[in-house]
Amino acid sequence: MVRRRSVRVAQKQKLEAAVTGVSKGKFKTAYKAAKALGVSKSTLYRRKSGRLTRAQAREAQQILSRSEEKALIVWLTMMAANGNPVNHSFVREMAEEIRQKRLVGVNDEYATLVTYPSISQSWTARFLQRYPFMKATLSRSIDTQGKIHCVHGGSISEAVGSANCH
């Protein structure tokens, strides 16, 4: 039985191949590319005209930006590689820390101009849907003494700083 995620990834790859095939002249028309590769004609036409994927279009609605999520992944991977347990509540706390880094230049001790609602408990599940490879990292801590050299000192500030998201 084929897993659903595998089917979606295969469809994405076919769609990307169709878009590049049409743009490079491999297929004369988008219709022929859609028919040959078995992808939706309307989706192919929209992508060819420059429309974004659902994930790209909804990125502005996410709690963390793409670069902030990458910084979180780096930091969580370092924690797990050092043998520290990483659970869902810890992931939420770290995401909150990263999000608060945005406010350093905006808010000060005299005025609070921007506030965010707290991150919900279901956010971690959605985060893991976007990055399924992190499930193994969160399910158990990895004992790799001496195998992975930690580039960062282990602090969230350094991990966030290394991903260029402030």
PyMOL commands that place a pseudoatom at each C-alpha (Angstrom):
pseudoatom trace, name=CA, resn=MET, resi=1, chain=A, elem=C, hetatm=0, pos=[0.000, 0.000, 0.000]
pseudoatom trace, name=CA, resn=VAL, resi=2, chain=A, elem=C, hetatm=0, pos=[1.388, 3.401, -0.992]
pseudoatom trace, name=CA, resn=ARG, resi=3, chain=A, elem=C, hetatm=0, pos=[1.438, 6.022, 1.728]
pseudoatom trace, name=CA, resn=ARG, resi=4, chain=A, elem=C, hetatm=0, pos=[-0.466, 9.249, 1.100]
pseudoatom trace, name=CA, resn=ARG, resi=5, chain=A, elem=C, hetatm=0, pos=[2.570, 11.465, 1.619]
pseudoatom trace, name=CA, resn=SER, resi=6, chain=A, elem=C, hetatm=0, pos=[4.505, 9.462, -0.977]
pseudoatom trace, name=CA, resn=VAL, resi=7, chain=A, elem=C, hetatm=0, pos=[1.723, 10.021, -3.489]
pseudoatom trace, name=CA, resn=ARG, resi=8, chain=A, elem=C, hetatm=0, pos=[1.729, 13.786, -2.811]
pseudoatom trace, name=CA, resn=VAL, resi=9, chain=A, elem=C, hetatm=0, pos=[5.498, 13.997, -3.197]
pseudoatom trace, name=CA, resn=ALA, resi=10, chain=A, elem=C, hetatm=0, pos=[5.306, 12.060, -6.474]
pseudoatom trace, name=CA, resn=GLN, resi=11, chain=A, elem=C, hetatm=0, pos=[2.576, 14.415, -7.747]
pseudoatom trace, name=CA, resn=LYS, resi=12, chain=A, elem=C, hetatm=0, pos=[4.669, 17.459, -6.808]
pseudoatom trace, name=CA, resn=GLN, resi=13, chain=A, elem=C, hetatm=0, pos=[7.629, 16.035, -8.676]
pseudoatom trace, name=CA, resn=LYS, resi=14, chain=A, elem=C, hetatm=0, pos=[5.510, 15.298, -11.745]
pseudoatom trace, name=CA, resn=LEU, resi=15, chain=A, elem=C, hetatm=0, pos=[4.077, 18.804, -11.654]
pseudoatom trace, name=CA, resn=GLU, resi=16, chain=A, elem=C, hetatm=0, pos=[7.532, 20.371, -11.394]
pseudoatom trace, name=CA, resn=ALA, resi=17, chain=A, elem=C, hetatm=0, pos=[8.720, 18.194, -14.274]
pseudoatom trace, name=CA, resn=ALA, resi=18, chain=A, elem=C, hetatm=0, pos=[5.737, 19.313, -16.358]
pseudoatom trace, name=CA, resn=VAL, resi=19, chain=A, elem=C, hetatm=0, pos=[6.379, 23.011, -15.656]
pseudoatom trace, name=CA, resn=THR, resi=20, chain=A, elem=C, hetatm=0, pos=[10.075, 22.721, -16.528]
pseudoatom trace, name=CA, resn=GLY, resi=21, chain=A, elem=C, hetatm=0, pos=[9.247, 20.557, -19.558]
pseudoatom trace, name=CA, resn=VAL, resi=22, chain=A, elem=C, hetatm=0, pos=[6.894, 23.187, -20.960]
pseudoatom trace, name=CA, resn=SER, resi=23, chain=A, elem=C, hetatm=0, pos=[9.270, 26.069, -20.218]
pseudoatom trace, name=CA, resn=LYS, resi=24, chain=A, elem=C, hetatm=0, pos=[12.257, 24.287, -21.808]
pseudoatom trace, name=CA, resn=GLY, resi=25, chain=A, elem=C, hetatm=0, pos=[10.319, 23.147, -24.867]
pseudoatom trace, name=CA, resn=LYS, resi=26, chain=A, elem=C, hetatm=0, pos=[10.189, 19.437, -24.112]
pseudoatom trace, name=CA, resn=PHE, resi=27, chain=A, elem=C, hetatm=0, pos=[6.405, 19.652, -24.449]
pseudoatom trace, name=CA, resn=LYS, resi=28, chain=A, elem=C, hetatm=0, pos=[4.748, 21.924, -27.013]
pseudoatom trace, name=CA, resn=THR, resi=29, chain=A, elem=C, hetatm=0, pos=[1.800, 22.807, -24.792]
pseudoatom trace, name=CA, resn=ALA, resi=30, chain=A, elem=C, hetatm=0, pos=[0.852, 22.575, -21.144]
pseudoatom trace, name=CA, resn=TYR, resi=31, chain=A, elem=C, hetatm=0, pos=[-2.042, 20.337, -22.148]
pseudoatom trace, name=CA, resn=LYS, resi=32, chain=A, elem=C, hetatm=0, pos=[0.332, 17.779, -23.682]
pseudoatom trace, name=CA, resn=ALA, resi=33, chain=A, elem=C, hetatm=0, pos=[2.606, 17.910, -20.639]
pseudoatom trace, name=CA, resn=ALA, resi=34, chain=A, elem=C, hetatm=0, pos=[-0.336, 17.397, -18.277]
pseudoatom trace, name=CA, resn=LYS, resi=35, chain=A, elem=C, hetatm=0, pos=[-1.608, 14.488, -20.321]
pseudoatom trace, name=CA, resn=ALA, resi=36, chain=A, elem=C, hetatm=0, pos=[1.827, 12.850, -20.669]
pseudoatom trace, name=CA, resn=LEU, resi=37, chain=A, elem=C, hetatm=0, pos=[2.734, 13.150, -16.981]
pseudoatom trace, name=CA, resn=GLY, resi=38, chain=A, elem=C, hetatm=0, pos=[-0.731, 12.633, -15.529]
pseudoatom trace, name=CA, resn=VAL, resi=39, chain=A, elem=C, hetatm=0, pos=[-1.080, 15.928, -13.663]
pseudoatom trace, name=CA, resn=SER, resi=40, chain=A, elem=C, hetatm=0, pos=[-3.982, 18.339, -13.440]
pseudoatom trace, name=CA, resn=LYS, resi=41, chain=A, elem=C, hetatm=0, pos=[-4.213, 20.699, -16.410]
pseudoatom trace, name=CA, resn=SER, resi=42, chain=A, elem=C, hetatm=0, pos=[-5.594, 23.568, -14.360]
pseudoatom trace, name=CA, resn=THR, resi=43, chain=A, elem=C, hetatm=0, pos=[-2.887, 23.257, -11.706]
pseudoatom trace, name=CA, resn=LEU, resi=44, chain=A, elem=C, hetatm=0, pos=[-0.208, 23.136, -14.392]
pseudoatom trace, name=CA, resn=TYR, resi=45, chain=A, elem=C, hetatm=0, pos=[-1.623, 26.238, -16.102]
pseudoatom trace, name=CA, resn=ARG, resi=46, chain=A, elem=C, hetatm=0, pos=[-1.707, 28.098, -12.775]
pseudoatom trace, name=CA, resn=ARG, resi=47, chain=A, elem=C, hetatm=0, pos=[1.878, 27.145, -11.885]
pseudoatom trace, name=CA, resn=LYS, resi=48, chain=A, elem=C, hetatm=0, pos=[3.046, 28.036, -15.364]
pseudoatom trace, name=CA, resn=SER, resi=49, chain=A, elem=C, hetatm=0, pos=[1.483, 31.494, -14.995]
pseudoatom trace, name=CA, resn=GLY, resi=50, chain=A, elem=C, hetatm=0, pos=[3.372, 32.063, -11.729]
pseudoatom trace, name=CA, resn=ARG, resi=51, chain=A, elem=C, hetatm=0, pos=[0.905, 31.118, -9.012]
pseudoatom trace, name=CA, resn=LEU, resi=52, chain=A, elem=C, hetatm=0, pos=[2.316, 29.846, -5.737]
pseudoatom trace, name=CA, resn=THR, resi=53, chain=A, elem=C, hetatm=0, pos=[1.840, 26.448, -4.162]
pseudoatom trace, name=CA, resn=ARG, resi=54, chain=A, elem=C, hetatm=0, pos=[-0.525, 26.262, -1.188]
pseudoatom trace, name=CA, resn=ALA, resi=55, chain=A, elem=C, hetatm=0, pos=[2.375, 26.035, 1.229]
pseudoatom trace, name=CA, resn=GLN, resi=56, chain=A, elem=C, hetatm=0, pos=[4.084, 29.065, -0.299]
pseudoatom trace, name=CA, resn=ALA, resi=57, chain=A, elem=C, hetatm=0, pos=[0.871, 31.088, -0.370]
pseudoatom trace, name=CA, resn=ARG, resi=58, chain=A, elem=C, hetatm=0, pos=[0.099, 30.364, 3.285]
pseudoatom trace, name=CA, resn=GLU, resi=59, chain=A, elem=C, hetatm=0, pos=[3.609, 31.022, 4.620]
pseudoatom trace, name=CA, resn=ALA, resi=60, chain=A, elem=C, hetatm=0, pos=[2.649, 34.502, 5.802]
pseudoatom trace, name=CA, resn=GLN, resi=61, chain=A, elem=C, hetatm=0, pos=[-0.030, 32.925, 8.011]
pseudoatom trace, name=CA, resn=GLN, resi=62, chain=A, elem=C, hetatm=0, pos=[2.425, 30.613, 9.761]
pseudoatom trace, name=CA, resn=ILE, resi=63, chain=A, elem=C, hetatm=0, pos=[3.613, 31.319, 13.282]
pseudoatom trace, name=CA, resn=LEU, resi=64, chain=A, elem=C, hetatm=0, pos=[7.287, 31.038, 12.299]
pseudoatom trace, name=CA, resn=SER, resi=65, chain=A, elem=C, hetatm=0, pos=[8.830, 31.992, 8.980]
pseudoatom trace, name=CA, resn=ARG, resi=66, chain=A, elem=C, hetatm=0, pos=[10.651, 29.399, 6.896]
pseudoatom trace, name=CA, resn=SER, resi=67, chain=A, elem=C, hetatm=0, pos=[14.078, 30.561, 8.133]
pseudoatom trace, name=CA, resn=GLU, resi=68, chain=A, elem=C, hetatm=0, pos=[12.886, 30.577, 11.756]
pseudoatom trace, name=CA, resn=GLU, resi=69, chain=A, elem=C, hetatm=0, pos=[11.611, 27.015, 11.348]
pseudoatom trace, name=CA, resn=LYS, resi=70, chain=A, elem=C, hetatm=0, pos=[14.987, 26.001, 9.928]
pseudoatom trace, name=CA, resn=ALA, resi=71, chain=A, elem=C, hetatm=0, pos=[16.700, 27.534, 12.962]
pseudoatom trace, name=CA, resn=LEU, resi=72, chain=A, elem=C, hetatm=0, pos=[14.347, 25.565, 15.212]
pseudoatom trace, name=CA, resn=ILE, resi=73, chain=A, elem=C, hetatm=0, pos=[15.167, 22.354, 13.336]
pseudoatom trace, name=CA, resn=VAL, resi=74, chain=A, elem=C, hetatm=0, pos=[18.904, 22.992, 13.699]
pseudoatom trace, name=CA, resn=TRP, resi=75, chain=A, elem=C, hetatm=0, pos=[18.583, 23.631, 17.402]
pseudoatom trace, name=CA, resn=LEU, resi=76, chain=A, elem=C, hetatm=0, pos=[16.315, 20.623, 18.062]
pseudoatom trace, name=CA, resn=THR, resi=77, chain=A, elem=C, hetatm=0, pos=[18.638, 18.355, 16.092]
pseudoatom trace, name=CA, resn=MET, resi=78, chain=A, elem=C, hetatm=0, pos=[21.597, 19.586, 18.136]
pseudoatom trace, name=CA, resn=MET, resi=79, chain=A, elem=C, hetatm=0, pos=[19.711, 18.960, 21.365]
pseudoatom trace, name=CA, resn=ALA, resi=80, chain=A, elem=C, hetatm=0, pos=[18.778, 15.419, 20.319]
pseudoatom trace, name=CA, resn=ALA, resi=81, chain=A, elem=C, hetatm=0, pos=[22.300, 14.703, 19.046]
pseudoatom trace, name=CA, resn=ASN, resi=82, chain=A, elem=C, hetatm=0, pos=[23.706, 15.728, 22.424]
pseudoatom trace, name=CA, resn=GLY, resi=83, chain=A, elem=C, hetatm=0, pos=[21.395, 13.210, 24.097]
pseudoatom trace, name=CA, resn=ASN, resi=84, chain=A, elem=C, hetatm=0, pos=[18.894, 15.706, 25.515]
pseudoatom trace, name=CA, resn=PRO, resi=85, chain=A, elem=C, hetatm=0, pos=[15.249, 14.624, 25.364]
pseudoatom trace, name=CA, resn=VAL, resi=86, chain=A, elem=C, hetatm=0, pos=[13.096, 16.752, 23.096]
pseudoatom trace, name=CA, resn=ASN, resi=87, chain=A, elem=C, hetatm=0, pos=[9.328, 16.635, 23.628]
pseudoatom trace, name=CA, resn=HIS, resi=88, chain=A, elem=C, hetatm=0, pos=[6.425, 18.567, 22.138]
pseudoatom trace, name=CA, resn=SER, resi=89, chain=A, elem=C, hetatm=0, pos=[6.150, 21.134, 24.907]
pseudoatom trace, name=CA, resn=PHE, resi=90, chain=A, elem=C, hetatm=0, pos=[9.870, 21.854, 24.590]
pseudoatom trace, name=CA, resn=VAL, resi=91, chain=A, elem=C, hetatm=0, pos=[9.465, 22.423, 20.835]
pseudoatom trace, name=CA, resn=ARG, resi=92, chain=A, elem=C, hetatm=0, pos=[6.648, 24.887, 21.544]
pseudoatom trace, name=CA, resn=GLU, resi=93, chain=A, elem=C, hetatm=0, pos=[8.774, 26.743, 24.097]
pseudoatom trace, name=CA, resn=MET, resi=94, chain=A, elem=C, hetatm=0, pos=[11.668, 27.031, 21.660]
pseudoatom trace, name=CA, resn=ALA, resi=95, chain=A, elem=C, hetatm=0, pos=[9.334, 28.256, 18.912]
pseudoatom trace, name=CA, resn=GLU, resi=96, chain=A, elem=C, hetatm=0, pos=[8.040, 30.890, 21.327]
pseudoatom trace, name=CA, resn=GLU, resi=97, chain=A, elem=C, hetatm=0, pos=[11.624, 31.971, 22.079]
pseudoatom trace, name=CA, resn=ILE, resi=98, chain=A, elem=C, hetatm=0, pos=[12.399, 32.328, 18.382]
pseudoatom trace, name=CA, resn=ARG, resi=99, chain=A, elem=C, hetatm=0, pos=[9.221, 34.300, 17.823]
pseudoatom trace, name=CA, resn=GLN, resi=100, chain=A, elem=C, hetatm=0, pos=[10.063, 36.637, 20.707]
pseudoatom trace, name=CA, resn=LYS, resi=101, chain=A, elem=C, hetatm=0, pos=[13.415, 37.397, 19.016]
pseudoatom trace, name=CA, resn=ARG, resi=102, chain=A, elem=C, hetatm=0, pos=[11.425, 39.262, 16.339]
pseudoatom trace, name=CA, resn=LEU, resi=103, chain=A, elem=C, hetatm=0, pos=[10.173, 41.729, 18.915]
pseudoatom trace, name=CA, resn=VAL, resi=104, chain=A, elem=C, hetatm=0, pos=[13.579, 42.825, 20.230]
pseudoatom trace, name=CA, resn=GLY, resi=105, chain=A, elem=C, hetatm=0, pos=[13.828, 45.780, 17.859]
pseudoatom trace, name=CA, resn=VAL, resi=106, chain=A, elem=C, hetatm=0, pos=[10.122, 46.645, 17.985]
pseudoatom trace, name=CA, resn=ASN, resi=107, chain=A, elem=C, hetatm=0, pos=[9.098, 46.536, 21.641]
pseudoatom trace, name=CA, resn=ASP, resi=108, chain=A, elem=C, hetatm=0, pos=[11.034, 48.162, 24.454]
pseudoatom trace, name=CA, resn=GLU, resi=109, chain=A, elem=C, hetatm=0, pos=[10.623, 48.455, 28.191]
pseudoatom trace, name=CA, resn=TYR, resi=110, chain=A, elem=C, hetatm=0, pos=[8.351, 51.507, 27.876]
pseudoatom trace, name=CA, resn=ALA, resi=111, chain=A, elem=C, hetatm=0, pos=[6.031, 50.491, 25.033]
pseudoatom trace, name=CA, resn=THR, resi=112, chain=A, elem=C, hetatm=0, pos=[4.701, 47.181, 23.799]
pseudoatom trace, name=CA, resn=LEU, resi=113, chain=A, elem=C, hetatm=0, pos=[3.735, 47.744, 20.185]
pseudoatom trace, name=CA, resn=VAL, resi=114, chain=A, elem=C, hetatm=0, pos=[3.408, 44.136, 19.042]
pseudoatom trace, name=CA, resn=THR, resi=115, chain=A, elem=C, hetatm=0, pos=[2.147, 41.081, 20.920]
pseudoatom trace, name=CA, resn=TYR, resi=116, chain=A, elem=C, hetatm=0, pos=[1.489, 37.552, 19.745]
pseudoatom trace, name=CA, resn=PRO, resi=117, chain=A, elem=C, hetatm=0, pos=[-0.998, 35.046, 21.111]
pseudoatom trace, name=CA, resn=SER, resi=118, chain=A, elem=C, hetatm=0, pos=[0.637, 32.006, 22.670]
pseudoatom trace, name=CA, resn=ILE, resi=119, chain=A, elem=C, hetatm=0, pos=[1.404, 29.014, 20.476]
pseudoatom trace, name=CA, resn=SER, resi=120, chain=A, elem=C, hetatm=0, pos=[-1.287, 26.326, 20.686]
pseudoatom trace, name=CA, resn=GLN, resi=121, chain=A, elem=C, hetatm=0, pos=[-0.647, 22.718, 21.618]
pseudoatom trace, name=CA, resn=SER, resi=122, chain=A, elem=C, hetatm=0, pos=[-1.634, 21.560, 18.120]
pseudoatom trace, name=CA, resn=TRP, resi=123, chain=A, elem=C, hetatm=0, pos=[1.083, 23.701, 16.515]
pseudoatom trace, name=CA, resn=THR, resi=124, chain=A, elem=C, hetatm=0, pos=[3.729, 21.019, 17.115]
pseudoatom trace, name=CA, resn=ALA, resi=125, chain=A, elem=C, hetatm=0, pos=[1.679, 18.441, 15.220]
pseudoatom trace, name=CA, resn=ARG, resi=126, chain=A, elem=C, hetatm=0, pos=[1.349, 20.805, 12.253]
pseudoatom trace, name=CA, resn=PHE, resi=127, chain=A, elem=C, hetatm=0, pos=[5.091, 21.558, 12.428]
pseudoatom trace, name=CA, resn=LEU, resi=128, chain=A, elem=C, hetatm=0, pos=[5.822, 17.824, 12.280]
pseudoatom trace, name=CA, resn=GLN, resi=129, chain=A, elem=C, hetatm=0, pos=[3.513, 17.480, 9.269]
pseudoatom trace, name=CA, resn=ARG, resi=130, chain=A, elem=C, hetatm=0, pos=[5.612, 20.065, 7.431]
pseudoatom trace, name=CA, resn=TYR, resi=131, chain=A, elem=C, hetatm=0, pos=[8.866, 18.379, 8.507]
pseudoatom trace, name=CA, resn=PRO, resi=132, chain=A, elem=C, hetatm=0, pos=[8.156, 14.643, 8.894]
pseudoatom trace, name=CA, resn=PHE, resi=133, chain=A, elem=C, hetatm=0, pos=[11.861, 13.785, 9.271]
pseudoatom trace, name=CA, resn=MET, resi=134, chain=A, elem=C, hetatm=0, pos=[11.771, 15.540, 12.663]
pseudoatom trace, name=CA, resn=LYS, resi=135, chain=A, elem=C, hetatm=0, pos=[9.437, 12.891, 14.113]
pseudoatom trace, name=CA, resn=ALA, resi=136, chain=A, elem=C, hetatm=0, pos=[12.372, 10.551, 14.692]
pseudoatom trace, name=CA, resn=THR, resi=137, chain=A, elem=C, hetatm=0, pos=[14.330, 13.339, 16.375]
pseudoatom trace, name=CA, resn=LEU, resi=138, chain=A, elem=C, hetatm=0, pos=[11.492, 14.090, 18.757]
pseudoatom trace, name=CA, resn=SER, resi=139, chain=A, elem=C, hetatm=0, pos=[10.581, 10.493, 19.506]
pseudoatom trace, name=CA, resn=ARG, resi=140, chain=A, elem=C, hetatm=0, pos=[13.924, 9.616, 21.053]
pseudoatom trace, name=CA, resn=SER, resi=141, chain=A, elem=C, hetatm=0, pos=[17.167, 11.279, 21.902]
pseudoatom trace, name=CA, resn=ILE, resi=142, chain=A, elem=C, hetatm=0, pos=[20.112, 10.178, 19.813]
pseudoatom trace, name=CA, resn=ASP, resi=143, chain=A, elem=C, hetatm=0, pos=[23.308, 9.101, 21.541]
pseudoatom trace, name=CA, resn=THR, resi=144, chain=A, elem=C, hetatm=0, pos=[26.117, 10.132, 19.199]
pseudoatom trace, name=CA, resn=GLN, resi=145, chain=A, elem=C, hetatm=0, pos=[28.951, 11.109, 21.461]
pseudoatom trace, name=CA, resn=GLY, resi=146, chain=A, elem=C, hetatm=0, pos=[31.871, 12.213, 19.363]
pseudoatom trace, name=CA, resn=LYS, resi=147, chain=A, elem=C, hetatm=0, pos=[30.073, 11.635, 16.052]
pseudoatom trace, name=CA, resn=ILE, resi=148, chain=A, elem=C, hetatm=0, pos=[28.520, 15.073, 15.629]
pseudoatom trace, name=CA, resn=HIS, resi=149, chain=A, elem=C, hetatm=0, pos=[30.466, 18.179, 16.457]
pseudoatom trace, name=CA, resn=CYS, resi=150, chain=A, elem=C, hetatm=0, pos=[28.182, 20.943, 17.605]
pseudoatom trace, name=CA, resn=VAL, resi=151, chain=A, elem=C, hetatm=0, pos=[28.884, 24.052, 15.535]
pseudoatom trace, name=CA, resn=HIS, resi=152, chain=A, elem=C, hetatm=0, pos=[26.857, 26.233, 17.868]
pseudoatom trace, name=CA, resn=GLY, resi=153, chain=A, elem=C, hetatm=0, pos=[27.391, 26.599, 21.570]
pseudoatom trace, name=CA, resn=GLY, resi=154, chain=A, elem=C, hetatm=0, pos=[23.973, 25.119, 22.162]
pseudoatom trace, name=CA, resn=SER, resi=155, chain=A, elem=C, hetatm=0, pos=[22.150, 28.345, 22.902]
pseudoatom trace, name=CA, resn=ILE, resi=156, chain=A, elem=C, hetatm=0, pos=[19.001, 29.289, 21.055]
pseudoatom trace, name=CA, resn=SER, resi=157, chain=A, elem=C, hetatm=0, pos=[20.402, 32.754, 20.330]
pseudoatom trace, name=CA, resn=GLU, resi=158, chain=A, elem=C, hetatm=0, pos=[23.345, 31.299, 18.452]
pseudoatom trace, name=CA, resn=ALA, resi=159, chain=A, elem=C, hetatm=0, pos=[21.153, 28.855, 16.519]
pseudoatom trace, name=CA, resn=VAL, resi=160, chain=A, elem=C, hetatm=0, pos=[18.759, 31.630, 15.527]
pseudoatom trace, name=CA, resn=GLY, resi=161, chain=A, elem=C, hetatm=0, pos=[21.658, 33.920, 14.658]
pseudoatom trace, name=CA, resn=SER, resi=162, chain=A, elem=C, hetatm=0, pos=[23.247, 31.310, 12.450]
pseudoatom trace, name=CA, resn=ALA, resi=163, chain=A, elem=C, hetatm=0, pos=[20.057, 30.977, 10.406]
pseudoatom trace, name=CA, resn=ASN, resi=164, chain=A, elem=C, hetatm=0, pos=[19.957, 34.744, 9.824]
pseudoatom trace, name=CA, resn=CYS, resi=165, chain=A, elem=C, hetatm=0, pos=[16.525, 35.288, 11.313]
pseudoatom trace, name=CA, resn=HIS, resi=166, chain=A, elem=C, hetatm=0, pos=[16.170, 38.054, 13.845]
for i in range(1, 166): cmd.bond("trace and resi %d" % i, "trace and resi %d" % (i + 1))
show_as sticks, trace
zoom trace
